[in-house]
């Protein structure tokens, strides 16, 4: 039986090894890394899964990001991912369990919109869609059909903007 644990319970080197195995050692060049650059994953929303033999089999991280609108105002969001499962164990339900756990840990009374880069056919099961993101931009190459968002109220989303880290500067701009 698989066991879900907080990601903080896993040694960082093991997390990096799993991410390299799942996405390749060149993964840091991906646009998702640029979006969350300089931020730290949110401990309360990030998890790992151990298989029946207690081997690290998958991880999910949630990051603070923001969509900065054309007027320079940051709109805070949560970036889901990477969702990583060891090659050879993919398709066994570990990824779905991690996504369900991470999204379930978000307080629905204060939920920020969640964004990710992925396949709508897969992530649509959790309410992610590309419809509101058509005029959004990313700091690097991306496929607009794979930029997905999930929110209970799409009316709060800016029509256009640039995704990036929800940095201290963005937080300070929001406070002003």
Order of alpha helices (4+ residues) and beta strands (2+ residues): beta-alpha-alpha-beta-beta-beta-alpha-beta-alpha-beta-beta-beta-alpha
